[in-house]
Amino acid sequence: MKAAADHRVWRNWAGTATAAPARWCRPGNQAEIAAAVRDAAASGLTVRALGSGHSFTAVAATSGAALDLSAWTGITAADTRTGLVTVRSGTTLRALNAELSGLGLAMANLGDIDVQTLAGALSTGTHGTGARLGGLATQIEALELVLADGSVAACSATSRPELFAAARVGLGALGVISTVTLRCVPAFTLLADERPMPVDEVLEQFDALAGGNDHFEFYWFPYGRNALVKRNNRVPGAAAAGSVPPPLPAWRRFWEYEVMENAGFGALCRLGRARPRLIPGLNKFSSSALSARTYTETSHRVFVTPRRVRFTESEYAVPRESLGHVVAELRRAVPRLADPVMFPVEIRVAAADDIWLSTAYGRESAYIAIHQYTGLPYQDYFDRFEAIVAEVAGRPHWGKMHSLDAARLTALYPRFEDFRRVRAEADPEGRFGNAYLTRVLGD
Ligand SMILES: Cc1cc2nc3c(=O)[nH]c(=O)nc-3n(C[C@H](O)[C@H](O)[C@H](O)COP(=O)(O)OP(=O)(O)OC[C@H]3O[C@@H](n4cnc5c(N)ncnc54)[C@H](O)[C@@H]3O)c2cc1C
């Protein structure tokens, strides 16, 4: 194993967190992960596993030993009959989707991008959208973790169930996840329907849209009246060719995703950053330029889009019935901000689950994600948003900007104390701690 005392600085994708780990390790097998944890303990260092650095918070940051798991990847076992697939934790979602596709399998739901590592995405409660579906962690069947003493613990709903309930969305606080067994589904095709709709109509029909589609979400530019509504529905395997729209041709995919949504939108953002006065107008322009598209594609090619324009983001889960209130308040708040907002708001939904620190624990949830273009001021906007979602017991995404601490979070999570107890049992010395965990979980 390469264990290097180099002085590389770690930096996340959004540039909102940096760290200078005392040690970098790149284990290539489970024994090397365990050795890295033991060696760090012997040197009095804390340990953080690194994902792809796509959290906006400093959840992955460490001044101790940083474990780069990019040499610990791939599927180790797959049963195509049951859909159970065991995956090494450093595998990116992109690589996983490709491997699953080769097996005729797929993840039942995914978020917007696929560059995260599997363990990184799971550990912060990454989710996609779908009123009948939970976040990615609800697809976990079993986990293996390297604990603080270097031992390996296997857990599932029937074996060490409390560790399992905590570690599925564990913030990296319980140990280093070495493998994840996922319950996958047979590969499926989605019919994607994306079209502009007045945001007032979307809100009026919200329950029907959320409940009537497998995957429903909308984007709304906060100065505009239009939303872009995305409805993705499973196409029955037997659907005859010709009865559903074809995939987007490669040129159109390139034009719409790369040119319009990345290069074109990036250019508008740069203009807005140089001339903030223009932002509300640019925002209205982006909103009015929304157009419809309908196509069918393999599921992961519909869920995932390239995101090359950098931004900062905050996202909260609120009880589904509170969405209208939050959007109405945001609509009132945004025009009053001193610094205009360049990016759209994204609304998604998820089913209730039973994972202790899942943002959808015990309640049907709506997710509201707000963004600001990189380099533009965002603090007032995010503070105002936080005050609005606080009125409806909003829970922050663990990987996105928020200011909540353990005292506030205890009140939001019925099993928060259980999580802290299981953590204290699994990691009594706080080997896997960092400053972010001290804030959100307490000492
Ligand atoms: C452009 C963009 C789009 C996004 N889209 C979505 C979305 O659609 N839905 C959504 O919910 N979120 C989304 N996110 C947030 C993102 O999914 C999460 O922040 C996720 O945690 C990032 O994964 P990562 O691999 O980069 O992990 P990192 O950010 O590097 O790490 C996250 C946490 O996982 C821990 N960790 C990593 N590996 C292990 C391991 N083996 N064992 C234990 N702990 C480990 C780290 O220590 C850290 O605590 C998006 C982020 C960006 C930048």
PDBQT file of the ligand as one rigid body, heavy atoms in Angstrom, charges set to zero:
ROOT
HETATM    1  C1  LIG A 501     -22.738  18.613  -9.047  1.00  0.00    +0.000 C 
HETATM    2  C2  LIG A 501     -23.314  17.865  -7.875  1.00  0.00    +0.000 A 
HETATM    3  C3  LIG A 501     -24.521  17.204  -8.004  1.00  0.00    +0.000 A 
HETATM    4  C4  LIG A 501     -25.063  16.509  -6.906  1.00  0.00    +0.000 A 
HETATM    5  N1  LIG A 501     -26.266  15.880  -7.067  1.00  0.00    +0.000 NA
HETATM    6  C5  LIG A 501     -26.849  15.284  -5.999  1.00  0.00    +0.000 A 
HETATM    7  C6  LIG A 501     -28.122  14.651  -6.109  1.00  0.00    +0.000 A 
HETATM    8  O1  LIG A 501     -28.713  14.574  -7.182  1.00  0.00    +0.000 OA
HETATM    9  N2  LIG A 501     -28.668  14.133  -4.976  1.00  0.00    +0.000 N 
HETATM   10  C7  LIG A 501     -28.050  14.219  -3.760  1.00  0.00    +0.000 A 
HETATM   11  O2  LIG A 501     -28.624  13.775  -2.779  1.00  0.00    +0.000 OA
HETATM   12  N3  LIG A 501     -26.826  14.748  -3.643  1.00  0.00    +0.000 NA
HETATM   13  C8  LIG A 501     -26.216  15.283  -4.721  1.00  0.00    +0.000 A 
HETATM   14  N4  LIG A 501     -24.975  15.839  -4.586  1.00  0.00    +0.000 N 
HETATM   15  C9  LIG A 501     -24.273  15.679  -3.308  1.00  0.00    +0.000 C 
HETATM   16  C10 LIG A 501     -23.391  14.421  -3.334  1.00  0.00    +0.000 C 
HETATM   17  O3  LIG A 501     -24.082  13.304  -3.829  1.00  0.00    +0.000 OA
HETATM   18  C11 LIG A 501     -22.956  14.053  -1.909  1.00  0.00    +0.000 C 
HETATM   19  O4  LIG A 501     -22.383  15.155  -1.272  1.00  0.00    +0.000 OA
HETATM   20  C12 LIG A 501     -22.017  12.841  -1.871  1.00  0.00    +0.000 C 
HETATM   21  O5  LIG A 501     -21.687  12.570  -0.552  1.00  0.00    +0.000 OA
HETATM   22  C13 LIG A 501     -20.731  13.057  -2.648  1.00  0.00    +0.000 C 
HETATM   23  O6  LIG A 501     -20.074  11.816  -2.791  1.00  0.00    +0.000 OA
HETATM   24  P1  LIG A 501     -18.490  11.753  -2.831  1.00  0.00    +0.000 P 
HETATM   25  O7  LIG A 501     -18.084  10.425  -3.340  1.00  0.00    +0.000 OA
HETATM   26  O8  LIG A 501     -17.966  12.931  -3.531  1.00  0.00    +0.000 OA
HETATM   27  O9  LIG A 501     -18.160  11.796  -1.273  1.00  0.00    +0.000 OA
HETATM   28  P2  LIG A 501     -17.338  12.875  -0.444  1.00  0.00    +0.000 P 
HETATM   29  O10 LIG A 501     -18.016  14.170  -0.530  1.00  0.00    +0.000 OA
HETATM   30  O11 LIG A 501     -15.915  12.800  -0.818  1.00  0.00    +0.000 OA
HETATM   31  O12 LIG A 501     -17.528  12.272   1.008  1.00  0.00    +0.000 OA
HETATM   32  C14 LIG A 501     -18.788  12.269   1.614  1.00  0.00    +0.000 C 
HETATM   33  C15 LIG A 501     -18.720  11.512   2.935  1.00  0.00    +0.000 C 
HETATM   34  O13 LIG A 501     -18.596  10.124   2.678  1.00  0.00    +0.000 OA
HETATM   35  C16 LIG A 501     -17.569   9.607   3.495  1.00  0.00    +0.000 C 
HETATM   36  N5  LIG A 501     -17.034   8.413   2.874  1.00  0.00    +0.000 N 
HETATM   37  C17 LIG A 501     -16.528   8.285   1.637  1.00  0.00    +0.000 A 
HETATM   38  N6  LIG A 501     -16.124   7.009   1.440  1.00  0.00    +0.000 NA
HETATM   39  C18 LIG A 501     -16.392   6.341   2.587  1.00  0.00    +0.000 A 
HETATM   40  C19 LIG A 501     -16.202   5.008   3.019  1.00  0.00    +0.000 A 
HETATM   41  N7  LIG A 501     -15.663   4.085   2.228  1.00  0.00    +0.000 N 
HETATM   42  N8  LIG A 501     -16.580   4.675   4.268  1.00  0.00    +0.000 NA
HETATM   43  C20 LIG A 501     -17.132   5.583   5.092  1.00  0.00    +0.000 A 
HETATM   44  N9  LIG A 501     -17.332   6.860   4.737  1.00  0.00    +0.000 NA
HETATM   45  C21 LIG A 501     -16.968   7.223   3.505  1.00  0.00    +0.000 A 
HETATM   46  C22 LIG A 501     -16.580  10.751   3.610  1.00  0.00    +0.000 C 
HETATM   47  O14 LIG A 501     -15.698  10.568   4.697  1.00  0.00    +0.000 OA
HETATM   48  C23 LIG A 501     -17.533  11.886   3.813  1.00  0.00    +0.000 C 
HETATM   49  O15 LIG A 501     -17.945  11.908   5.136  1.00  0.00    +0.000 OA
HETATM   50  C24 LIG A 501     -24.387  16.499  -5.657  1.00  0.00    +0.000 A 
HETATM   51  C25 LIG A 501     -23.158  17.154  -5.528  1.00  0.00    +0.000 A 
HETATM   52  C26 LIG A 501     -22.617  17.840  -6.622  1.00  0.00    +0.000 A 
HETATM   53  C27 LIG A 501     -21.304  18.546  -6.466  1.00  0.00    +0.000 C 
ENDROOT
TORSDOF 0
